[in-house]
Amino acid sequence: MVGESLSRGEVVDSKNLEPQETNEVGGPPLRRGSPRPRSSARVVRLKRWLWGCLVGLLVLLGTAAVLFRQMDGNQQRLSRQLMDLRDSLQVRLDTIQQLQDERRQLVEGRIPGLQALECDRALEVPDRYVRNVIFTLTGLDTRVYEYRAVLENPGNVTVKLRVMILFFDALGVQIGSAEVSWDRSADLLGAGEVRAWSGSADLLAGRQPEFFMVVSEALQ
């Protein structure tokens, strides 16, 4: 067939002489499809997305750094303010303590024999027959000042004592008293004898004692 066509002078395209592909079942030849589009567009989109994430992360880190610096600055400023307040408070407390000491000295100097009242502590008393006194504050709704006085007779003869504890407020005004006594059958204190007696203070309602004074009298 080819030879006959050539001999007749027909022009045959050389492409027609190439073998054509057929399908597997011997059907008509398959046509070559157009080449698949490249994935470059997808790669570009992916790169853009990664760059966007990176920029967002950098912005987030920068914002966090600024916030941290601000927080650190605020913390330092608050620390300085707290230190200033603490120093100011300490100065005020020292001033108050100094004023209280000066007031106590004035009151004690104005009334000889006056002593500052302190609880739960043995307070020595400059009295011939009273060695020390211990005060205790009791009660919740009603505050009661209890005392325990240690008496002694340093002399060589038996004496009958009358001991009074006087209570004063912060201004040196007397607000109460307590009489240290015991049973009348045993109210004598022998030579060299030491005896303790407890009781409570009789104070004006709502008044708080700041000072006390012990007054003793020997009745021979």
C-alpha positions as protocol buffer text, in pm:
chain_id: "A"
residue {
  index: 1
  type: MET
  ca { x: 0 y: 0 z: 0 }
}
residue {
  index: 2
  type: VAL
  ca { x: 275 y: 239 z: 86 }
}
residue {
  index: 3
  type: GLY
  ca { x: 469 y: 142 z: -220 }
}
residue {
  index: 4
  type: GLU
  ca { x: 170 y: 192 z: -444 }
}
residue {
  index: 5
  type: SER
  ca { x: 100 y: 537 z: -302 }
}
residue {
  index: 6
  type: LEU
  ca { x: 455 y: 644 z: -361 }
}
residue {
  index: 7
  type: SER
  ca { x: 456 y: 511 z: -703 }
}
residue {
  index: 8
  type: ARG
  ca { x: 150 y: 713 z: -787 }
}
residue {
  index: 9
  type: GLY
  ca { x: 326 y: 1032 z: -684 }
}
residue {
  index: 10
  type: GLU
  ca { x: 118 y: 1101 z: -375 }
}
residue {
  index: 11
  type: VAL
  ca { x: 275 y: 1304 z: -107 }
}
residue {
  index: 12
  type: VAL
  ca { x: 270 y: 1134 z: 228 }
}
residue {
  index: 13
  type: ASP
  ca { x: 340 y: 1316 z: 547 }
}
residue {
  index: 14
  type: SER
  ca { x: 620 y: 1153 z: 739 }
}
residue {
  index: 15
  type: LYS
  ca { x: 423 y: 1199 z: 1064 }
}
residue {
  index: 16
  type: ASN
  ca { x: 158 y: 969 z: 929 }
}
residue {
  index: 17
  type: LEU
  ca { x: 418 y: 695 z: 897 }
}
residue {
  index: 18
  type: GLU
  ca { x: 489 y: 696 z: 1271 }
}
residue {
  index: 19
  type: PRO
  ca { x: 304 y: 427 z: 1470 }
}
residue {
  index: 20
  type: GLN
  ca { x: 7 y: 557 z: 1665 }
}
residue {
  index: 21
  type: GLU
  ca { x: -79 y: 451 z: 2016 }
}
residue {
  index: 22
  type: THR
  ca { x: -386 y: 241 z: 2065 }
}
residue {
  index: 23
  type: ASN
  ca { x: -577 y: 155 z: 2372 }
}
residue {
  index: 24
  type: GLU
  ca { x: -539 y: -179 z: 2541 }
}
residue {
  index: 25
  type: VAL
  ca { x: -846 y: -330 z: 2380 }
}
residue {
  index: 26
  type: GLY
  ca { x: -743 y: -236 z: 2030 }
}
residue {
  index: 27
  type: GLY
  ca { x: -972 y: 65 z: 2004 }
}
residue {
  index: 28
  type: PRO
  ca { x: -899 y: 390 z: 1829 }
}
residue {
  index: 29
  type: PRO
  ca { x: -569 y: 557 z: 1899 }
}
residue {
  index: 30
  type: LEU
  ca { x: -533 y: 763 z: 2213 }
}
residue {
  index: 31
  type: ARG
  ca { x: -481 y: 1136 z: 2183 }
}
residue {
  index: 32
  type: ARG
  ca { x: -197 y: 1287 z: 2385 }
}
residue {
  index: 33
  type: GLY
  ca { x: -339 y: 1519 z: 2651 }
}
residue {
  index: 34
  type: SER
  ca { x: -199 y: 1863 z: 2730 }
}
residue {
  index: 35
  type: PRO
  ca { x: 77 y: 1865 z: 2998 }
}
residue {
  index: 36
  type: ARG
  ca { x: -39 y: 1904 z: 3366 }
}
residue {
  index: 37
  type: PRO
  ca { x: -8 y: 2257 z: 3514 }
}
residue {
  index: 38
  type: ARG
  ca { x: 292 y: 2301 z: 3733 }
}
residue {
  index: 39
  type: SER
  ca { x: 261 y: 2322 z: 4111 }
}
residue {
  index: 40
  type: SER
  ca { x: 456 y: 2649 z: 4126 }
}
residue {
  index: 41
  type: ALA
  ca { x: 141 y: 2844 z: 4223 }
}
residue {
  index: 42
  type: ARG
  ca { x: 85 y: 2615 z: 4521 }
}
residue {
  index: 43
  type: VAL
  ca { x: 447 y: 2656 z: 4630 }
}
residue {
  index: 44
  type: VAL
  ca { x: 415 y: 3033 z: 4608 }
}
residue {
  index: 45
  type: ARG
  ca { x: 101 y: 3029 z: 4820 }
}
residue {
  index: 46
  type: LEU
  ca { x: 273 y: 2809 z: 5077 }
}
residue {
  index: 47
  type: LYS
  ca { x: 573 y: 3042 z: 5091 }
}
residue {
  index: 48
  type: ARG
  ca { x: 346 y: 3341 z: 5135 }
}
residue {
  index: 49
  type: TRP
  ca { x: 162 y: 3166 z: 5416 }
}
residue {
  index: 50
  type: LEU
  ca { x: 491 y: 3079 z: 5589 }
}
residue {
  index: 51
  type: TRP
  ca { x: 613 y: 3436 z: 5556 }
}
residue {
  index: 52
  type: GLY
  ca { x: 286 y: 3563 z: 5699 }
}
residue {
  index: 53
  type: CYS
  ca { x: 320 y: 3327 z: 5996 }
}
residue {
  index: 54
  type: LEU
  ca { x: 679 y: 3437 z: 6051 }
}
residue {
  index: 55
  type: VAL
  ca { x: 585 y: 3805 z: 6041 }
}
residue {
  index: 56
  type: GLY
  ca { x: 296 y: 3746 z: 6280 }
}
residue {
  index: 57
  type: LEU
  ca { x: 524 y: 3558 z: 6517 }
}
residue {
  index: 58
  type: LEU
  ca { x: 780 y: 3840 z: 6509 }
}
residue {
  index: 59
  type: VAL
  ca { x: 509 y: 4095 z: 6581 }
}
residue {
  index: 60
  type: LEU
  ca { x: 379 y: 3884 z: 6868 }
}
residue {
  index: 61
  type: LEU
  ca { x: 728 y: 3846 z: 7015 }
}
residue {
  index: 62
  type: GLY
  ca { x: 791 y: 4219 z: 6984 }
}
residue {
  index: 63
  type: THR
  ca { x: 462 y: 4301 z: 7156 }
}
residue {
  index: 64
  type: ALA
  ca { x: 538 y: 4054 z: 7435 }
}
residue {
  index: 65
  type: ALA
  ca { x: 883 y: 4207 z: 7483 }
}
residue {
  index: 66
  type: VAL
  ca { x: 732 y: 4556 z: 7512 }
}
residue {
  index: 67
  type: LEU
  ca { x: 473 y: 4433 z: 7761 }
}
residue {
  index: 68
  type: PHE
  ca { x: 740 y: 4258 z: 7968 }
}
residue {
  index: 69
  type: ARG
  ca { x: 950 y: 4574 z: 7978 }
}
residue {
  index: 70
  type: GLN
  ca { x: 648 y: 4775 z: 8087 }
}
residue {
  index: 71
  type: MET
  ca { x: 563 y: 4520 z: 8356 }
}
residue {
  index: 72
  type: ASP
  ca { x: 921 y: 4520 z: 8480 }
}
residue {
  index: 73
  type: GLY
  ca { x: 922 y: 4899 z: 8492 }
}
residue {
  index: 74
  type: ASN
  ca { x: 591 y: 4902 z: 8680 }
}
residue {
  index: 75
  type: GLN
  ca { x: 722 y: 4645 z: 8926 }
}
residue {
  index: 76
  type: GLN
  ca { x: 1035 y: 4848 z: 8992 }
}
residue {
  index: 77
  type: ARG
  ca { x: 827 y: 5163 z: 9040 }
}
residue {
  index: 78
  type: LEU
  ca { x: 595 y: 4985 z: 9283 }
}
residue {
  index: 79
  type: SER
  ca { x: 893 y: 4845 z: 9471 }
}
residue {
  index: 80
  type: ARG
  ca { x: 1038 y: 5195 z: 9510 }
}
residue {
  index: 81
  type: GLN
  ca { x: 700 y: 5327 z: 9627 }
}
residue {
  index: 82
  type: LEU
  ca { x: 668 y: 5047 z: 9882 }
}
residue {
  index: 83
  type: MET
  ca { x: 1018 y: 5116 z: 10012 }
}
residue {
  index: 84
  type: ASP
  ca { x: 937 y: 5487 z: 10043 }
}
residue {
  index: 85
  type: LEU
  ca { x: 613 y: 5407 z: 10227 }
}
residue {
  index: 86
  type: ARG
  ca { x: 795 y: 5169 z: 10458 }
}
residue {
  index: 87
  type: ASP
  ca { x: 1060 y: 5428 z: 10538 }
}
residue {
  index: 88
  type: SER
  ca { x: 794 y: 5695 z: 10594 }
}
residue {
  index: 89
  type: LEU
  ca { x: 596 y: 5461 z: 10819 }
}
residue {
  index: 90
  type: GLN
  ca { x: 907 y: 5376 z: 11017 }
}
residue {
  index: 91
  type: VAL
  ca { x: 981 y: 5745 z: 11065 }
}
residue {
  index: 92
  type: ARG
  ca { x: 626 y: 5804 z: 11186 }
}
residue {
  index: 93
  type: LEU
  ca { x: 645 y: 5508 z: 11424 }
}
residue {
  index: 94
  type: ASP
  ca { x: 974 y: 5632 z: 11563 }
}
residue {
  index: 95
  type: THR
  ca { x: 822 y: 5977 z: 11610 }
}
residue {
  index: 96
  type: ILE
  ca { x: 519 y: 5833 z: 11789 }
}
residue {
  index: 97
  type: GLN
  ca { x: 740 y: 5621 z: 12012 }
}
residue {
  index: 98
  type: GLN
  ca { x: 954 y: 5923 z: 12092 }
}
residue {
  index: 99
  type: LEU
  ca { x: 646 y: 6129 z: 12181 }
}
residue {
  index: 100
  type: GLN
  ca { x: 513 y: 5850 z: 12400 }
}
residue {
  index: 101
  type: ASP
  ca { x: 845 y: 5822 z: 12580 }
}
residue {
  index: 102
  type: GLU
  ca { x: 857 y: 6197 z: 12634 }
}
residue {
  index: 103
  type: ARG
  ca { x: 499 y: 6199 z: 12764 }
}
residue {
  index: 104
  type: ARG
  ca { x: 575 y: 5910 z: 12996 }
}
residue {
  index: 105
  type: GLN
  ca { x: 878 y: 6090 z: 13130 }
}
residue {
  index: 106
  type: LEU
  ca { x: 675 y: 6406 z: 13187 }
}
residue {
  index: 107
  type: VAL
  ca { x: 398 y: 6219 z: 13367 }
}
residue {
  index: 108
  type: GLU
  ca { x: 639 y: 6016 z: 13576 }
}
residue {
  index: 109
  type: GLY
  ca { x: 837 y: 6328 z: 13660 }
}
residue {
  index: 110
  type: ARG
  ca { x: 522 y: 6514 z: 13758 }
}
residue {
  index: 111
  type: ILE
  ca { x: 404 y: 6236 z: 13991 }
}
residue {
  index: 112
  type: PRO
  ca { x: 690 y: 6082 z: 14192 }
}
residue {
  index: 113
  type: GLY
  ca { x: 673 y: 5703 z: 14227 }
}
residue {
  index: 114
  type: LEU
  ca { x: 470 y: 5655 z: 13905 }
}
residue {
  index: 115
  type: GLN
  ca { x: 568 y: 5353 z: 13692 }
}
residue {
  index: 116
  type: ALA
  ca { x: 469 y: 5238 z: 13344 }
}
residue {
  index: 117
  type: LEU
  ca { x: 225 y: 4946 z: 13360 }
}
residue {
  index: 118
  type: GLU
  ca { x: 328 y: 4639 z: 13159 }
}
residue {
  index: 119
  type: CYS
  ca { x: 146 y: 4307 z: 13155 }
}
residue {
  index: 120
  type: ASP
  ca { x: 290 y: 3959 z: 13207 }
}
residue {
  index: 121
  type: ARG
  ca { x: 614 y: 4087 z: 13349 }
}
residue {
  index: 122
  type: ALA
  ca { x: 748 y: 4111 z: 13705 }
}
residue {
  index: 123
  type: LEU
  ca { x: 781 y: 4483 z: 13772 }
}
residue {
  index: 124
  type: GLU
  ca { x: 1009 y: 4573 z: 14060 }
}
residue {
  index: 125
  type: VAL
  ca { x: 866 y: 4833 z: 14293 }
}
residue {
  index: 126
  type: PRO
  ca { x: 1073 y: 5089 z: 14486 }
}
residue {
  index: 127
  type: ASP
  ca { x: 887 y: 5016 z: 14810 }
}
residue {
  index: 128
  type: ARG
  ca { x: 1015 y: 4882 z: 15139 }
}
residue {
  index: 129
  type: TYR
  ca { x: 752 y: 4611 z: 15177 }
}
residue {
  index: 130
  type: VAL
  ca { x: 663 y: 4527 z: 14813 }
}
residue {
  index: 131
  type: ARG
  ca { x: 916 y: 4330 z: 14612 }
}
residue {
  index: 132
  type: ASN
  ca { x: 740 y: 4319 z: 14271 }
}
residue {
  index: 133
  type: VAL
  ca { x: 401 y: 4319 z: 14097 }
}
residue {
  index: 134
  type: ILE
  ca { x: 281 y: 4120 z: 13797 }
}
residue {
  index: 135
  type: PHE
  ca { x: -19 y: 4245 z: 13598 }
}
residue {
  index: 136
  type: THR
  ca { x: -232 y: 4026 z: 13369 }
}
residue {
  index: 137
  type: LEU
  ca { x: -504 y: 4142 z: 13133 }
}
residue {
  index: 138
  type: THR
  ca { x: -798 y: 3900 z: 13112 }
}
residue {
  index: 139
  type: GLY
  ca { x: -1147 y: 3893 z: 12966 }
}
residue {
  index: 140
  type: LEU
  ca { x: -1285 y: 3956 z: 12616 }
}
residue {
  index: 141
  type: ASP
  ca { x: -1590 y: 4180 z: 12637 }
}
residue {
  index: 142
  type: THR
  ca { x: -1491 y: 4322 z: 12974 }
}
residue {
  index: 143
  type: ARG
  ca { x: -1118 y: 4370 z: 13024 }
}
residue {
  index: 144
  type: VAL
  ca { x: -997 y: 4303 z: 13375 }
}
residue {
  index: 145
  type: TYR
  ca { x: -653 y: 4389 z: 13508 }
}
residue {
  index: 146
  type: GLU
  ca { x: -543 y: 4130 z: 13762 }
}
residue {
  index: 147
  type: TYR
  ca { x: -233 y: 4160 z: 13977 }
}
residue {
  index: 148
  type: ARG
  ca { x: -7 y: 3944 z: 14187 }
}
residue {
  index: 149
  type: ALA
  ca { x: 197 y: 4133 z: 14447 }
}
residue {
  index: 150
  type: VAL
  ca { x: 489 y: 3983 z: 14637 }
}
residue {
  index: 151
  type: LEU
  ca { x: 523 y: 4137 z: 14985 }
}
residue {
  index: 152
  type: GLU
  ca { x: 813 y: 4100 z: 15221 }
}
residue {
  index: 153
  type: ASN
  ca { x: 909 y: 4224 z: 15564 }
}
residue {
  index: 154
  type: PRO
  ca { x: 1280 y: 4302 z: 15573 }
}
residue {
  index: 155
  type: GLY
  ca { x: 1261 y: 4421 z: 15933 }
}
residue {
  index: 156
  type: ASN
  ca { x: 1313 y: 4241 z: 16260 }
}
residue {
  index: 157
  type: VAL
  ca { x: 962 y: 4288 z: 16399 }
}
residue {
  index: 158
  type: THR
  ca { x: 620 y: 4178 z: 16286 }
}
residue {
  index: 159
  type: VAL
  ca { x: 423 y: 4443 z: 16104 }
}
residue {
  index: 160
  type: LYS
  ca { x: 68 y: 4487 z: 15989 }
}
residue {
  index: 161
  type: LEU
  ca { x: 71 y: 4622 z: 15634 }
}
residue {
  index: 162
  type: ARG
  ca { x: -173 y: 4820 z: 15433 }
}
residue {
  index: 163
  type: VAL
  ca { x: -76 y: 4823 z: 15064 }
}
residue {
  index: 164
  type: MET
  ca { x: -259 y: 5012 z: 14790 }
}
residue {
  index: 165
  type: ILE
  ca { x: -203 y: 4996 z: 14413 }
}
residue {
  index: 166
  type: LEU
  ca { x: -316 y: 5313 z: 14235 }
}
residue {
  index: 167
  type: PHE
  ca { x: -384 y: 5319 z: 13860 }
}
residue {
  index: 168
  type: PHE
  ca { x: -347 y: 5619 z: 13625 }
}
residue {
  index: 169
  type: ASP
  ca { x: -427 y: 5688 z: 13261 }
}
residue {
  index: 170
  type: ALA
  ca { x: -190 y: 5825 z: 12996 }
}
residue {
  index: 171
  type: LEU
  ca { x: -232 y: 6181 z: 13126 }
}
residue {
  index: 172
  type: GLY
  ca { x: -156 y: 6090 z: 13484 }
}
residue {
  index: 173
  type: VAL
  ca { x: -515 y: 6102 z: 13606 }
}
residue {
  index: 174
  type: GLN
  ca { x: -606 y: 5839 z: 13865 }
}
residue {
  index: 175
  type: ILE
  ca { x: -870 y: 5600 z: 13728 }
}
residue {
  index: 176
  type: GLY
  ca { x: -876 y: 5319 z: 13984 }
}
residue {
  index: 177
  type: SER
  ca { x: -713 y: 5138 z: 14273 }
}
residue {
  index: 178
  type: ALA
  ca { x: -674 y: 4800 z: 14441 }
}
residue {
  index: 179
  type: GLU
  ca { x: -611 y: 4719 z: 14806 }
}
residue {
  index: 180
  type: VAL
  ca { x: -370 y: 4436 z: 14875 }
}
residue {
  index: 181
  type: SER
  ca { x: -502 y: 4257 z: 15182 }
}
residue {
  index: 182
  type: TRP
  ca { x: -561 y: 3911 z: 15320 }
}
residue {
  index: 183
  type: ASP
  ca { x: -762 y: 3740 z: 15589 }
}
residue {
  index: 184
  type: ARG
  ca { x: -779 y: 3945 z: 15908 }
}
residue {
  index: 185
  type: SER
  ca { x: -666 y: 3651 z: 16118 }
}
residue {
  index: 186
  type: ALA
  ca { x: -340 y: 3642 z: 15928 }
}
residue {
  index: 187
  type: ASP
  ca { x: -287 y: 4007 z: 15833 }
}
residue {
  index: 188
  type: LEU
  ca { x: 45 y: 4029 z: 16012 }
}
residue {
  index: 189
  type: LEU
  ca { x: 371 y: 3992 z: 15822 }
}
residue {
  index: 190
  type: GLY
  ca { x: 645 y: 3846 z: 16038 }
}
residue {
  index: 191
  type: ALA
  ca { x: 1009 y: 3948 z: 16036 }
}
residue {
  index: 192
  type: GLY
  ca { x: 1177 y: 3827 z: 15714 }
}
residue {
  index: 193
  type: GLU
  ca { x: 850 y: 3677 z: 15587 }
}
residue {
  index: 194
  type: VAL
  ca { x: 759 y: 3683 z: 15216 }
}
residue {
  index: 195
  type: ARG
  ca { x: 399 y: 3649 z: 15103 }
}
residue {
  index: 196
  type: ALA
  ca { x: 216 y: 3683 z: 14766 }
}
residue {
  index: 197
  type: TRP
  ca { x: -132 y: 3817 z: 14719 }
}
residue {
  index: 198
  type: SER
  ca { x: -353 y: 3830 z: 14407 }
}
residue {
  index: 199
  type: GLY
  ca { x: -655 y: 4039 z: 14317 }
}
residue {
  index: 200
  type: SER
  ca { x: -805 y: 4262 z: 14048 }
}
residue {
  index: 201
  type: ALA
  ca { x: -806 y: 4635 z: 13987 }
}
residue {
  index: 202
  type: ASP
  ca { x: -1119 y: 4844 z: 14039 }
}
residue {
  index: 203
  type: LEU
  ca { x: -1114 y: 5080 z: 13738 }
}
residue {
  index: 204
  type: LEU
  ca { x: -1350 y: 5336 z: 13595 }
}
residue {
  index: 205
  type: ALA
  ca { x: -1559 y: 5191 z: 13313 }
}
residue {
  index: 206
  type: GLY
  ca { x: -1391 y: 5208 z: 12976 }
}
residue {
  index: 207
  type: ARG
  ca { x: -1063 y: 5347 z: 13107 }
}
residue {
  index: 208
  type: GLN
  ca { x: -728 y: 5185 z: 13039 }
}
residue {
  index: 209
  type: PRO
  ca { x: -440 y: 5223 z: 13285 }
}
residue {
  index: 210
  type: GLU
  ca { x: -100 y: 5327 z: 13157 }
}
residue {
  index: 211
  type: PHE
  ca { x: 76 y: 5385 z: 13491 }
}
residue {
  index: 212
  type: PHE
  ca { x: 57 y: 5253 z: 13845 }
}
residue {
  index: 213
  type: MET
  ca { x: 191 y: 5339 z: 14187 }
}
residue {
  index: 214
  type: VAL
  ca { x: 232 y: 5129 z: 14500 }
}
residue {
  index: 215
  type: VAL
  ca { x: 176 y: 5286 z: 14838 }
}
residue {
  index: 216
  type: SER
  ca { x: 243 y: 5087 z: 15156 }
}
residue {
  index: 217
  type: GLU
  ca { x: 199 y: 5167 z: 15524 }
}
residue {
  index: 218
  type: ALA
  ca { x: 319 y: 4964 z: 15820 }
}
residue {
  index: 219
  type: LEU
  ca { x: 81 y: 4958 z: 16117 }
}
residue {
  index: 220
  type: GLN
  ca { x: 274 y: 4817 z: 16411 }
}
